[in-house]
Amino acid sequence: MQMPGKRKWDEVTPEGLYNIIQYLKSNFDPELAKKVIELFHERMRDEIDFDPALLHSLMQHVFAQILEGHSADQAFGLKAIKGKYNRPNNEERDMRAACIVILQIRNGTSWENAVTDAAEHLLISDQTVARAYKTYRYVLDMLPSEHLESLVDDFLPPS
């Protein structure tokens, strides 16, 4: 048995490891997942005792994911499961895109040109703007132009 100096993960408490494992069961974080694997590997390699219930908790989740048809990399959280990666919250951006389109249409611009203008201002695709408009137009279209402009002004890049 090799007795190295200090290992990277010596500071992690069983409670901390439990919390990390629980977090990883519902969140995609490949760097953290790899660290958990590394922690267990170091402790097994160096024959350091750890709470087997923690490994059991992780492996129970991993086995269930594999039985559901996911790859081992996906089950361990190293690769994203389709539709399960962490997505940024784009609600505010999408609302602003819809505001731009509505304002442009109110100023006489065609829907197609309004979508293109919003996409260029926000540096996103026309399809994203069109989806945002479809999602928010009914609510935002009821607001006066001044309110829509105030939602857009601080976000637009300088012309």
C-alpha positions as CSV (number, residue, x, y, z in Angstrom):
1,M,0.0,0.0,0.0
2,Q,1.4,3.3,-1.1
3,M,1.1,6.1,1.6
4,P,1.2,9.4,-0.3
5,G,1.2,12.7,1.4
6,K,-2.0,14.7,1.4
7,R,-4.6,13.7,-1.1
8,K,-6.7,16.2,-3.0
9,W,-10.0,15.2,-1.4
10,D,-8.9,14.7,2.3
11,E,-10.8,17.8,3.3
12,V,-14.2,16.6,2.0
13,T,-16.4,15.5,4.9
14,P,-18.9,12.6,4.6
15,E,-21.7,15.2,4.9
16,G,-20.2,17.3,2.2
17,L,-19.8,14.3,-0.1
18,Y,-23.4,13.2,0.6
19,N,-24.6,16.7,-0.4
20,I,-22.5,16.7,-3.6
21,I,-23.9,13.2,-4.6
22,Q,-27.4,14.4,-4.0
23,Y,-26.8,17.5,-6.1
24,L,-25.3,15.5,-9.0
25,K,-28.4,13.2,-9.1
26,S,-30.5,16.1,-10.5
27,N,-27.9,18.5,-11.9
28,F,-25.4,18.2,-14.8
29,D,-22.0,19.2,-13.6
30,P,-19.3,17.1,-15.3
31,E,-16.4,18.7,-13.5
32,L,-17.9,18.0,-10.1
33,A,-18.9,14.4,-11.2
34,K,-15.3,13.7,-12.2
35,K,-14.1,15.0,-8.8
36,V,-16.4,12.6,-7.0
37,I,-15.1,9.7,-9.0
38,E,-11.6,10.9,-8.3
39,L,-12.3,11.1,-4.6
40,F,-13.6,7.5,-4.4
41,H,-10.7,6.3,-6.6
42,E,-8.1,8.0,-4.3
43,R,-9.7,6.5,-1.2
44,M,-9.9,3.0,-2.7
45,R,-6.4,3.1,-4.2
46,D,-4.9,4.2,-0.8
47,E,-7.2,1.8,1.1
48,I,-8.7,4.7,3.1
49,D,-12.0,3.9,4.8
50,F,-15.1,5.8,3.6
51,D,-18.8,5.4,4.3
52,P,-19.9,2.7,1.9
53,A,-23.5,4.2,2.1
54,L,-22.1,7.1,0.1
55,L,-20.8,4.9,-2.7
56,H,-24.0,2.9,-2.6
57,S,-26.1,6.1,-3.0
58,L,-24.0,7.1,-6.0
59,M,-24.0,3.7,-7.6
60,Q,-27.7,3.1,-7.1
61,H,-28.3,6.2,-9.1
62,V,-25.8,5.3,-11.8
63,F,-27.2,1.7,-12.2
64,A,-30.7,3.1,-12.5
65,Q,-29.5,5.5,-15.2
66,I,-27.8,2.7,-17.1
67,L,-30.9,0.5,-16.9
68,E,-32.9,3.4,-18.4
69,G,-30.7,3.2,-21.4
70,H,-28.1,5.9,-20.7
71,S,-24.4,5.3,-21.3
72,A,-22.0,4.9,-18.4
73,D,-20.6,8.4,-19.0
74,Q,-24.1,9.9,-18.9
75,A,-25.0,7.8,-15.8
76,F,-22.0,9.1,-13.9
77,G,-22.7,12.7,-15.0
78,L,-19.7,13.1,-17.3
79,K,-21.8,13.6,-20.4
80,A,-25.2,15.2,-20.7
81,I,-28.3,13.2,-21.1
82,K,-30.3,14.7,-24.0
83,G,-32.4,17.5,-22.6
84,K,-30.8,17.4,-19.2
85,Y,-27.9,19.8,-19.5
86,N,-27.9,23.0,-17.6
87,R,-29.4,25.6,-19.8
88,P,-29.1,29.3,-19.1
89,N,-32.3,31.1,-18.1
90,N,-33.1,33.1,-21.2
91,E,-36.5,34.4,-20.2
92,E,-35.3,38.0,-19.8
93,R,-33.5,37.9,-23.1
94,D,-36.5,36.4,-24.8
95,M,-38.9,39.0,-23.3
96,R,-36.6,41.7,-24.6
97,A,-36.6,40.1,-28.1
98,A,-40.4,40.1,-28.1
99,C,-40.5,43.7,-27.0
100,I,-38.2,44.7,-29.8
101,V,-40.3,42.9,-32.4
102,I,-43.5,44.5,-31.0
103,L,-42.0,47.9,-31.0
104,Q,-40.7,47.5,-34.6
105,I,-44.1,46.3,-35.8
106,R,-45.8,49.3,-34.1
107,N,-43.4,51.5,-36.0
108,G,-44.4,50.0,-39.3
109,T,-41.7,47.4,-39.8
110,S,-42.7,44.1,-41.3
111,W,-42.7,41.1,-38.9
112,E,-39.8,39.5,-40.8
113,N,-37.6,42.6,-40.6
114,A,-38.5,43.2,-37.0
115,V,-37.4,39.6,-36.1
116,T,-34.1,40.2,-38.0
117,D,-33.5,43.5,-36.2
118,A,-34.1,41.9,-32.8
119,A,-31.8,39.0,-33.7
120,E,-29.0,41.4,-34.7
121,H,-29.4,43.6,-31.6
122,L,-29.4,40.7,-29.2
123,L,-26.9,38.5,-31.2
124,I,-29.2,35.5,-31.3
125,S,-30.8,33.7,-34.2
126,D,-34.0,34.7,-36.0
127,Q,-35.6,31.4,-34.9
128,T,-34.9,32.2,-31.2
129,V,-36.5,35.6,-31.7
130,A,-39.5,34.2,-33.5
131,R,-40.1,31.6,-30.6
132,A,-39.7,34.4,-28.1
133,Y,-42.2,36.6,-29.9
134,K,-44.7,33.7,-30.1
135,T,-44.3,33.0,-26.4
136,Y,-44.6,36.5,-25.0
137,R,-46.5,38.6,-27.6
138,Y,-49.9,38.2,-26.1
139,V,-48.8,39.6,-22.7
140,L,-46.4,42.2,-23.9
141,D,-48.6,43.5,-26.7
142,M,-51.0,44.8,-24.1
143,L,-48.3,47.1,-22.6
144,P,-47.8,50.7,-23.9
145,S,-44.8,51.3,-26.0
146,E,-43.1,53.4,-23.2
147,H,-43.0,50.3,-21.0
148,L,-41.7,48.1,-23.7
149,E,-39.0,50.7,-24.5
150,S,-37.9,50.8,-20.9
151,L,-37.5,47.0,-20.9
152,V,-35.4,47.1,-24.0
153,D,-33.3,50.3,-23.5
154,D,-30.7,49.1,-21.0
155,F,-30.1,45.9,-22.9
156,L,-29.5,47.1,-26.4
157,P,-25.9,47.6,-27.5
158,P,-25.0,51.1,-28.6
159,S,-25.8,51.7,-32.3
